[in-house]
Amino acid sequence: MIEEYKRQKADMTQWMNPSPVKLGGLLGYRSQINEQNRLLPMNEDALLSGFRNRPGVQAWIGEHVGKWLHAAVLTWQNTGNPELRAKIDR
């Protein structure tokens, strides 16, 4: 039944690009502080150690790198910070 519905109804979802959105006010300030004090100083070797030396310190260690990467990419799309982009690409 689900397959039949998929054939009948085209996906109408259109994802928005967050790049043109610029945060201001308190939210923009908090985002900037997060970028400077959390995302940029993060030691990527510590985040990736669970993948390099399995099983890692904690069983859930891989979750942190995913959350950091998600936050870093969304922040980079908003700010265009080349330093953050370089860290993401490493």
C-alpha positions as CSV (number, residue, x, y, z in Angstrom):
1,M,0.0,0.0,0.0
2,I,2.9,2.4,0.8
3,E,4.5,1.7,-2.6
4,E,1.2,2.4,-4.3
5,Y,1.0,5.8,-2.5
6,K,4.5,6.7,-3.4
7,R,3.7,6.1,-7.1
8,Q,0.6,8.3,-6.9
9,K,2.1,11.2,-4.9
10,A,5.3,13.0,-5.9
11,D,7.5,14.3,-3.2
12,M,6.6,18.0,-2.8
13,T,9.2,18.7,-0.1
14,Q,11.6,21.5,-1.0
15,W,14.5,21.9,1.4
16,M,15.6,25.4,2.1
17,N,19.3,26.4,2.0
18,P,20.2,28.0,5.3
19,S,23.1,30.0,3.8
20,P,21.1,33.2,3.1
21,V,19.7,33.3,6.6
22,K,21.7,35.6,8.9
23,L,21.1,35.4,12.6
24,G,21.0,38.6,14.6
25,G,20.1,39.7,18.1
26,L,20.5,37.3,21.0
27,L,20.3,34.2,18.9
28,G,23.0,35.5,16.5
29,Y,25.1,36.4,19.5
30,R,24.7,32.9,21.0
31,S,25.5,31.3,17.7
32,Q,28.7,33.3,17.4
33,I,29.7,32.4,20.9
34,N,29.1,28.8,20.2
35,E,31.2,28.9,17.1
36,Q,34.1,30.7,18.8
37,N,34.0,28.9,22.2
38,R,32.8,25.4,21.3
39,L,33.0,24.5,17.6
40,L,36.4,26.0,16.7
41,P,38.3,24.9,19.8
42,M,37.0,21.3,19.6
43,N,39.9,18.8,19.3
44,E,38.9,16.6,16.4
45,D,41.4,13.9,17.4
46,A,39.5,13.4,20.6
47,L,36.2,13.2,18.7
48,L,37.6,10.6,16.2
49,S,39.6,8.5,18.7
50,G,36.7,6.1,19.1
51,F,36.8,5.3,15.4
52,R,40.6,5.1,15.3
53,N,41.0,2.9,18.3
54,R,37.9,0.7,18.6
55,P,36.0,0.2,20.8
56,G,36.9,3.6,22.2
57,V,36.5,5.0,25.7
58,Q,32.7,4.9,25.6
59,A,30.3,2.8,23.5
60,W,28.5,5.9,22.4
61,I,31.6,7.9,21.4
62,G,30.6,8.2,17.7
63,E,27.5,10.2,18.6
64,H,29.5,13.2,19.6
65,V,31.4,13.6,16.3
66,G,28.1,13.5,14.5
67,K,26.5,16.2,16.6
68,W,29.6,18.3,16.3
69,L,29.7,17.9,12.6
70,H,26.0,18.7,12.2
71,A,26.4,21.9,14.3
72,A,29.6,22.9,12.6
73,V,28.1,22.5,9.1
74,L,24.9,24.5,9.9
75,T,27.0,27.2,11.5
76,W,29.4,27.4,8.6
77,Q,26.5,27.7,6.2
78,N,25.4,30.7,8.2
79,T,28.7,32.4,8.7
80,G,31.0,31.2,5.9
81,N,33.9,31.1,8.4
82,P,36.9,29.6,6.4
83,E,38.6,28.4,9.6
84,L,35.5,26.4,10.6
85,R,35.2,25.0,7.0
86,A,38.8,23.8,7.2
87,K,38.2,22.1,10.5
88,I,35.1,20.4,9.0
89,D,37.0,19.2,6.0
90,R,39.8,17.7,8.1
